[in-house]
Amino acid sequence: MRFSINIPNFGDFADARTVARVAQAAEEAGWDGLFVWDHVVHSKRQRQGQAFGDPWMLLTAAALATSRIMLGPLVTPVARRRPEQLARQVATLDGMSGGRVIFGAGLGGPIDDEFGSFGDETDPKVLAERLDEGLELLAQYWSGETVNHDGRHYRVDDVTMLPATVQRPRPPVWIAGYWPRKTPMRRAARWDGAVPLFLSANHGVAPPVDELRDLMSYLRELRGDEAADTPYDVIVGGITDPADYRSVIEPLAEAGATWWDERQLIRGNDFYRLDPVLRRIEQGPPSI
């Protein structure tokens, strides 16, 4: 199992210099990854008056401050971005970091705030179509080969985007979604990893082990023979007490999780403030 730090792109972490400091501290303390949220307003009422940083600028600062840890968004709403621009941003970051990008993607939300506030589509079915079509386009763009595409939502005419990503054939793609909803996990099974959120466990709370086992069984069924031959990541998270790592994380690792993503509780203010996050980073990743 590998271990990452998870931070939002608002509050104290809207400042790229602060994120660079967090990334450097995480690398020095032995963590394996740093993942950043991708929101423009999040929940407008809750975040009123808070500063936001662009996640790609924040991740660039993190890449320049580190040499080892993996970096990426958890998660980018592909339907809120133009695939060609997003492909450029990911490829540039992958090259700058020496191939250390993991691309986390999902539907995105809150939909009314993050999409509706800007006059964009708010029908989840349409957004899911744009997500799936956008993901396929991203994979083609990252290949460095010529792309022609005539789809429901996007059209591409004879475009080659260079440079291709450093990672071949592309950076790992992780897909987020709520379990036990099956549609997002069917999507996740087609890519390189699943980032399940659990209706029974809020952000910062470790998921129930039996629910993770059910998800793992579902993913193995969907992936079939590929499950035994191809590496696949399952990312779970929460907040841990350094004095009692094993009781929380070992059962999840045994159930099939490959990453533990350290997250502050979303209630309260600690999750968007530097000091509590930095204290946890400096205590080091769990040891199991």
C-alpha positions in Angstrom: 0.0 0.0 0.0 1.1 3.5 -0.8 0.2 6.7 1.1 -0.8 10.2 0.0 -1.8 13.6 1.3 -5.1 15.1 0.1 -5.7 18.9 0.2 -8.4 21.2 -1.3 -7.5 24.0 -3.7 -9.0 26.7 -1.4 -8.3 28.3 1.9 -4.7 28.2 2.8 -4.0 26.0 -0.1 -5.1 28.5 -2.7 -1.5 29.8 -2.5 0.9 27.9 -4.8 3.8 28.6 -2.5 2.0 27.0 0.4 1.2 23.9 -1.8 4.9 23.7 -2.7 5.8 23.8 1.0 3.3 21.0 1.6 4.6 18.9 -1.3 8.2 19.2 -0.1 7.3 18.4 3.5 5.3 15.3 2.3 8.2 14.1 0.2 10.7 14.6 3.0 8.5 12.8 5.5 8.2 9.7 3.2 4.7 10.1 1.7 4.1 8.7 -1.8 1.7 11.3 -3.3 0.0 14.6 -3.0 -3.4 15.1 -4.5 -5.3 18.4 -4.9 -9.0 19.1 -5.4 -10.2 20.8 -8.6 -13.1 23.2 -7.8 -14.0 26.7 -9.0 -16.5 27.6 -6.3 -17.2 24.2 -4.5 -20.3 25.0 -2.3 -20.8 28.7 -2.8 -22.5 29.4 0.5 -19.9 27.5 2.5 -17.0 28.9 0.6 -18.2 32.5 0.4 -15.2 34.8 0.8 -12.6 32.1 0.5 -9.8 32.2 -2.1 -9.3 29.4 -4.6 -6.2 28.4 -6.6 -6.1 26.9 -10.0 -5.2 23.2 -9.4 -2.8 23.0 -12.3 -0.8 26.0 -11.1 -0.8 24.4 -7.6 0.4 21.1 -9.0 3.1 22.8 -11.0 4.4 24.4 -7.9 4.4 21.0 -6.2 6.2 19.4 -9.1 9.0 22.0 -9.0 9.4 21.5 -5.3 9.7 17.7 -5.4 11.5 14.9 -7.3 9.8 11.7 -6.2 6.2 11.9 -5.0 3.2 11.3 -7.4 1.0 14.3 -8.1 -2.5 14.9 -9.5 -6.0 16.1 -9.1 -8.6 14.2 -7.0 -10.6 14.8 -9.0 -10.9 16.9 -12.2 -14.5 17.1 -13.6 -13.6 16.5 -17.2 -17.0 17.8 -18.3 -16.2 21.2 -17.0 -13.1 21.6 -19.1 -12.2 21.5 -22.8 -10.4 18.1 -23.4 -7.8 19.7 -25.6 -6.8 22.2 -23.0 -6.9 19.6 -20.3 -4.7 17.3 -22.3 -2.1 20.1 -22.7 -2.1 20.8 -19.0 -1.6 17.2 -18.0 1.1 16.5 -20.6 3.0 19.6 -19.5 2.8 18.6 -15.9 3.8 15.1 -16.7 6.9 16.3 -18.6 7.8 18.8 -16.0 7.6 16.2 -13.2 9.4 13.5 -15.0 6.4 11.3 -15.4 4.8 11.6 -11.9 1.2 12.5 -12.8 -1.8 10.5 -11.8 -5.0 11.8 -13.4 -8.0 11.6 -11.2 -11.3 12.3 -12.9 -15.0 12.3 -12.1 -18.4 13.8 -12.7 -17.8 16.8 -10.4 -19.9 18.7 -8.0 -21.8 20.2 -6.5 -23.3 20.4 -10.0 -25.6 23.4 -9.4 -22.8 25.5 -8.0 -19.9 24.2 -10.1 -21.7 24.0 -13.4 -25.0 25.9 -13.1 -23.4 29.0 -11.7 -21.7 29.5 -15.1 -24.7 28.7 -17.3 -23.3 25.2 -18.0 -25.1 21.9 -18.4 -26.5 20.5 -15.1 -28.1 17.2 -16.3 -25.9 14.4 -14.7 -26.6 12.1 -17.7 -25.2 14.7 -20.2 -22.2 15.4 -17.9 -21.5 11.7 -17.7 -21.6 11.5 -21.5 -19.1 14.4 -21.7 -16.9 12.7 -19.1 -16.7 9.4 -21.0 -16.2 11.0 -24.4 -13.6 13.5 -22.9 -11.6 10.7 -21.3 -11.4 8.8 -24.6 -10.2 12.0 -26.2 -7.6 12.7 -23.5 -6.1 9.2 -24.0 -5.8 9.9 -27.8 -4.3 13.3 -27.3 -1.7 12.0 -24.8 -0.6 9.4 -27.4 1.0 12.0 -29.6 -0.8 10.5 -32.6 -3.2 12.3 -35.0 -6.7 12.5 -33.6 -9.9 12.7 -35.7 -13.2 12.5 -33.7 -16.8 13.2 -34.4 -18.8 12.5 -31.3 -21.9 13.6 -29.5 -20.2 16.4 -27.6 -16.8 17.0 -29.2 -15.3 17.2 -32.7 -11.7 17.0 -33.6 -10.3 17.5 -37.1 -6.7 16.3 -37.8 -5.0 17.3 -34.6 -1.7 16.1 -33.2 -0.8 17.3 -29.8 2.9 17.2 -28.9 4.7 16.5 -26.7 3.0 13.3 -25.8 3.0 12.4 -22.1 6.2 11.1 -20.6 4.3 8.1 -19.2 3.4 5.6 -21.9 0.9 5.0 -23.2 -0.4 7.7 -20.8 -0.6 8.6 -17.2 -2.7 6.4 -14.9 -6.4 7.4 -14.9 -8.3 7.0 -11.7 -12.1 7.4 -11.6 -14.0 8.6 -8.6 -17.6 7.9 -7.7 -20.0 7.0 -4.9 -20.4 3.4 -4.0 -22.8 1.5 -4.0 -23.8 3.4 -7.1 -22.6 1.1 -9.9 -22.4 3.4 -12.9 -19.2 5.3 -11.8 -17.6 2.0 -10.8 -18.3 0.5 -14.2 -16.5 3.5 -15.6 -13.6 3.1 -13.2 -13.2 -0.6 -14.2 -12.4 0.5 -17.7 -9.4 2.6 -16.6 -6.5 2.2 -14.1 -8.0 2.8 -10.7 -11.1 3.5 -8.6 -11.4 6.3 -6.0 -14.6 5.2 -4.3 -16.5 7.6 -2.0 -18.9 5.9 0.3 -22.4 7.1 1.1 -21.9 5.7 4.6 -18.5 7.5 5.3 -18.0 11.2 4.8 -14.7 12.7 3.6 -12.1 12.1 6.3 -13.8 8.9 7.6 -12.4 5.5 6.7 -14.9 3.4 4.8 -16.5 0.2 6.2 -14.4 -2.8 5.3 -17.4 -4.9 4.2 -18.4 -2.2 1.7 -14.9 -2.1 0.3 -15.0 -5.9 -0.1 -18.3 -5.7 -2.0 -16.8 -3.1 -4.3 -13.6 -5.2 -4.9 -15.8 -8.1 -5.9 -17.8 -6.0 -8.3 -14.6 -4.5 -9.9 -13.0 -8.0 -10.3 -16.2 -9.2 -11.9 -16.2 -6.3 -14.4 -12.6 -6.5 -15.2 -12.6 -10.3 -15.7 -9.4 -11.9 -16.8 -7.7 -8.5 -17.0 -7.9 -8.3 -13.2 -5.2 -10.9 -12.7 -2.8 -9.5 -15.3 -3.0 -5.7 -15.1 -2.1 -3.5 -12.1 -5.1 -1.7 -10.8 -5.3 0.8 -7.9 -8.1 1.3 -5.4 -7.8 4.4 -3.3 -9.5 4.9 0.0 -8.9 7.5 2.6 -9.7 9.2 5.9 -7.9 10.6 8.9 -5.6 8.4 10.9 -4.2 8.6 14.4 -0.4 7.8 14.3 -0.8 5.8 17.5 -3.3 3.4 15.9 -2.7 3.0 12.2 -3.0 -0.8 12.0 -6.6 -1.2 13.2 -7.8 1.2 10.5 -5.6 0.5 7.5 -4.6 -3.1 7.6 -8.2 -4.5 7.1 -8.6 -2.1 4.1 -5.3 -3.3 2.6 -6.3 -6.9 3.1 -9.6 -6.1 1.4 -7.7 -4.9 -1.7 -7.0 -1.1 -1.3 -3.7 -0.1 -2.7 -3.5 3.5 -1.6 -4.4 5.2 1.6 -5.2 8.9 1.0 -4.8 10.9 4.2 -7.7 13.4 4.5 -8.8 15.8 7.2 -12.4 15.7 8.3 -14.5 17.9 6.0 -16.5 19.3 8.8 -14.9 22.2 10.5 -12.0 24.2 9.2 -8.9 22.0 9.6 -9.1 20.5 6.2 -8.3 23.8 4.4 -5.8 25.1 6.9 -2.0 24.6 6.6 -1.0 24.0 10.2 -3.1 20.8 11.0 -2.3 19.3 7.6 1.4 20.1 8.0 1.5 18.5 11.5 0.0 15.3 10.1 2.4 15.3 7.2 5.4 15.6 9.5 4.3 12.7 11.6 4.9 10.5 8.5 2.8 8.0 6.6 1.3 5.0 8.3 3.5 1.9 8.8 1.8 -1.4 8.3 
